[in-house]
Amino acid sequence: MVRFSRHAKNRMRHYKILFSEAMMAAAHPIRREVDEDGNPRLTGLGAGNRAIIVVLAKDDLDFVITACPDDD
């Protein structure tokens, strides 16, 4: 079961990212990276092919630390 931090929920609300979009981005990433703390940083596609970044906890891959649009 995927869990979301309070920070992730707030960011998703701010950027209008649905939970289903974040889960889809994490499940089917088009790009995989690691952030400066060693956490997986996954970029996937949400509704309308909008790129979404999802960062997971390195010690608990079912825990979303944060999510935001990829505006690059």
C-alpha positions as CSV (number, residue, x, y, z in Angstrom):
1,M,0.0,0.0,0.0
2,V,1.4,3.3,-1.0
3,R,1.5,6.1,1.6
4,F,2.0,9.8,1.1
5,S,3.7,12.2,3.4
6,R,1.9,15.3,4.5
7,H,4.4,17.3,2.5
8,A,3.6,15.2,-0.6
9,K,-0.2,15.7,-0.1
10,N,0.2,19.5,0.2
11,R,2.4,19.7,-2.9
12,M,0.0,17.5,-4.9
13,R,-2.9,19.7,-3.8
14,H,-1.0,22.9,-4.7
15,Y,0.0,21.5,-8.2
16,K,-3.4,19.7,-8.7
17,I,-1.8,16.3,-9.0
18,L,-4.1,13.4,-8.4
19,F,-3.1,10.5,-6.3
20,S,-3.7,8.2,-9.2
21,E,-1.3,10.3,-11.4
22,A,1.4,10.1,-8.7
23,M,1.0,6.4,-8.4
24,M,1.1,5.9,-12.2
25,A,4.2,8.1,-12.5
26,A,5.9,6.0,-9.8
27,A,4.8,2.7,-11.3
28,H,5.8,3.5,-14.9
29,P,8.6,6.0,-14.8
30,I,10.1,7.4,-18.0
31,R,13.2,8.6,-16.1
32,R,14.8,7.2,-12.9
33,E,17.3,9.2,-10.9
34,V,18.5,9.4,-7.3
35,D,18.3,12.7,-5.3
36,E,21.2,14.0,-3.2
37,D,19.9,12.0,-0.2
38,G,19.8,8.7,-2.1
39,N,16.0,8.6,-2.6
40,P,14.6,7.4,-5.9
41,R,13.4,10.3,-8.0
42,L,11.0,9.0,-10.6
43,T,9.5,11.0,-13.5
44,G,6.4,9.7,-15.1
45,L,3.4,10.9,-17.1
46,G,0.1,12.1,-15.6
47,A,-3.1,13.2,-17.2
48,G,-2.6,15.0,-20.5
49,N,1.0,13.6,-20.7
50,R,2.1,16.1,-18.0
51,A,5.4,15.0,-16.5
52,I,5.3,14.4,-12.8
53,I,8.2,13.9,-10.4
54,V,7.7,11.5,-7.5
55,V,10.3,11.1,-4.8
56,L,10.2,7.9,-2.7
57,A,11.9,7.1,0.6
58,K,15.0,5.1,0.0
59,D,14.3,2.8,2.9
60,D,10.5,2.5,2.2
61,L,9.6,2.4,-1.5
62,D,5.9,2.5,-0.7
63,F,6.3,6.0,0.9
64,V,6.0,9.1,-1.3
65,I,8.1,11.9,0.2
66,T,7.1,14.5,-2.4
67,A,5.5,15.0,-5.8
68,C,5.5,18.0,-8.2
69,P,5.3,18.7,-11.9
70,D,8.5,18.4,-14.0
71,D,8.6,21.9,-15.5
72,D,12.0,21.4,-17.2
